[in-house]
Structure formats: C-alpha cells, structure tokens
Amino acid sequence: MSPETDIKTIKNWLPQSVEPFVISGPCSAESREQVLQTARQLAKLPQIKVFRAGIWKPRTRPNGFEGVGTEGLKWMQEAKAETGLLLTTEVANPIHIEQALAHGIDILWIGARTVVNPFSVQELAEAIKGVDIPIFVKNPLTPDIKLWIGALERFHKAGIDKLGAIHRGFHYFKQSPYRNAPMWEIPIELRRLMPTLPVITDISHISGRRDLLQSIAQKALDLETSGLMIESHFDPDNALTDAAQQISPAALEQLLAQLVVRERTGSIDFQHKLEELRTEIDKLDGELIELLARRMEVVREIGAYKKENNITILQLKRWKHIMEDRIAIGTNIGLDKEFLLLLLELVHENSIQQQTKIFNQKGEA
C-alpha cells in the first residue's frame, strides 16, 4: 500500500471522537443485563464514544464460551438506542458481516486469529465491498508485519477508506509479564510504512492483567497511538471470558483520568527513534546474557578439567593476564575502566563459584 493513500483519519469518519479515542466494553456480550448495565455506565464517561462487545468468540477449545451469537446484537442495538454509543464487534466470516450490518453495527474489526489466514481475509473483503463502514484490522498472532499489511491492503482494495489497525500484541514463547508481547517496534514500523493509517492499541490483550493496563496505556499514548481499546465489564470478576484483564467502568474512569496526554508537536520521530534504540538495547542485552551463559559453560568445563588433573581453582597469573588484556581492549574502544574492573570482578567471582561447586561434587575423579 502506497503511503499516499486516501485512508481517512478517525476524526474524518468519527467527528464526535475525543482524544484519546477510546473503544470500550466487555470482552463478550453475555446477557442483556450485562450489556445494558455496562453501556449505561460507560456512556457517562466523555471519552467513550464507541461500545464494543464480542458476539462470536473464537475459542481455542470447543467447550469454552463461544459467544451468544445474533441475540447479542439485539442487546447492543438496545444499548445504542438508549445511550447513543456507536457499536463495534468482531467478524470472522461473511455471515457475521451480514448479521452485524443488519443490526446497525457501526464499526467492524477483524480478529488476530482471522488475520493469519489470507483466504479468510479475502472473503471478508469481498463481503464488505461497496459498504461504507470503518474496518479495524488486528495484528496477527505472530509478529509478521507483512501479514498484517496484507490484510489491510485487501480491505483497502475492496474500497474501504475508513481503515485502521489494532495493535493487540503478539504471541511470544518466552516468559513475559504480558499476555501478548507488545513488540512496539512492529506497530511503529507499520506507521512508518503507512503514515496515514490510524493505529489504536488494545491494551487489554497486551496486558492480560489489570495491574498492567495503566502503564501500557501510557506507553501507547507516549508513542502517539491514535487511540485505545480497553475491555470493561460492569462485574469484571464474574466475566465469562478474560475476566483477569477486564475492569469496571469506574476503574476505567480512574485509568483515563491518570493518563498524561502529551501535545503532538512533531515529536513522533523522536519517540520512534528512541523505541528503535531501546529495542536494539533489548536485543543486545539478550545476546550479552546468552554469551555470559556460554562463558559459564566453558568455565565449568575448565573446572572439571582442573579437578580431573588435580589443579587448583585459582590461577593468579591467568587472572592477572585476563584483567590487563580485557581492560586494554575495553578502554581502547571507549568503555570506562572502573566499569570494566567491576564487571570483570563480578564475572570472575561467579566463575570461581561455578568451579568450586564442581570441586565439591562427590563421586567424581
């Protein structure tokens, strides 16, 4: 998709929106009472103009709650009539689109599980062709920016100019405090490639926990995201899906009140560059830790070899050579001598500890 597109900003297709643009509502529509109670409370917050609720829920296993279906669209219609909030829901096939449009849904979004399949995305794009409705596309589960852009392009080619992306984090195999790793560098790159495209952040699916919502929301705003999607439920502890990441409308009000909304004075390039550099630091730190782990593996091999040959652990001549050599190398490339001394001493201390453990092991030569 060319950067010079006709994609409209959120303000163009939703003039009543305020900054930050916030979509909120329960993960799933569960009952008429739940939908209406939550919508009524959210409508009292001036930042909330769009009410969300999942009608069809793609669950990993078949015995989970998979949504109430079309009946929930009727509850959402009733909520819109009473509160004036616009409505949005996720669609995953052409039948969903047909039913959502028939019930007055104002905005559609395409979920992460659907975006991974270009065949499904193309079917949805064909089904929506000729309809003037905003479409948001969530990122795929995997950190594949080409797959994300491809899905956006399919809708754009179908004539959708009220188009946006939702950053909801990425599935990450390594241990992380987040439900889905934010990997901020990916939505930043998306905005670089498609500068006119609105990108909002689904902080609920990134966080997975209420205690992380505030910090993720602030980070998203500091990176000049176009808005936030936040799951809210009038009784979140008893939600049928994703209870841990949903908050009450009252808690949402407090979260929004504590956000610092910064002036947009061209600082986005600064923030983007800073995030790029921080991402590079994260990668380098990971490489550094891996190198230290490999070094300790070799240290343990040396310890076992010393023990086998009845040689003492501490070799002062070797240690003196290491200190002189590493400090000379480090200072020559601009590292501080005191920092190097402290670092090398810590590494050496741990190396002695590793070899001592091997010497203390019984039953070996």
Steps between C-alpha positions, in 0.01 A plus 500: 500500500641836400552759778302743281163337558151628552469340843304733726594589854268408786396864533389495136257213548418552866490878564352454848806307620726656761867444574600247594248309289380212720296192415372314804259229603503138610709228344178312428133583497368262766148616580263787431551633853879485473506684165257772609651551846851531359394730216309728734800541728743551213275761338560722802868528408555779245794320338290197405318534170518140378369193683655161424386146577598163358206316345683204347800391705770285336607269783800271488297202625135421414363482853568865583247783482483586130269798523123544498475558126244717325291547815781714639473737203145580611627592848764724343233669286302569813809644671563730205140624499517580871852644530587631155828307499621368167547124475786277393553125498731238351402316182665187368293397198257656249195384700628694801532810283147459365352461848705785648393740227137393535514594868653844453859431605700814417857367494636151432830351603688196375654285772857377533407137435327593174778728374743207487298349213509706177218288352268598787604864477431505126151354556426774751635769268276375219200490735551861612566640151275797427408555867599831659606385846822533702711185530771437757748218445678347799857380463548127440599279792854469367728804459466509121457857379460391138200287595349796685557738210364243256171481689472880506574515127222251421240723666643812342479341156137415577433873528527549876653840574385515864770256596703452815727253675481363854821409676412223745843351559657180371521142619841453658645166610742642755391592851353850513290707739256561216229282356620608156837666457456859378804497269453874447748507214245321277211752523760776476627352175140464380445872558823581318390298199138621513515847660135590435366182660342538847645249746333442836630282784301221662660529843279226646634224277857620538478519878284203588497642853333805649814617680684549170227695319603847620865472400419347161240770431749774582769341287256477209411868531863603535565324169214706352258218436170621354294351782440216743278195520431406863275219617250606766230300677254613767598190703845402368581238763211290375555548127465184292810580294830674579393610848857575609548777243163672525430796728185670620387829342591673828854361485517601134407855594790510745739353243407760241524784754858401585620490139732776387398610152797676348493763231577370154763745382691286256663294775384172349828459311686544827284240674529257212878534486522459877291183485719366218810559713340343806403198294862472388609516865255219584645284223858573605420423862357167391817424303714609795316268737533212255875566470538505879315170522729348238805638684386333821458170316865520397597600855332185633685290242828657618406428860434133424830475311691659789341261747579201280865606486519608865570868421395787727201713406666842526774570247629848592724539196210425266267733692752786484536449124120505451462826693778678313394371159124564533545845651738597219252379239203667667658838567633506146142487366368761742381306806559641847786332689319494836195343337719232340673425831168454678355287219806276471517452876136392511550258213817359659330461838218302343750292302677403824164408654411280201832314517480466879165321464661252263789439742250439780307238305556150632547180307712651223867468427 
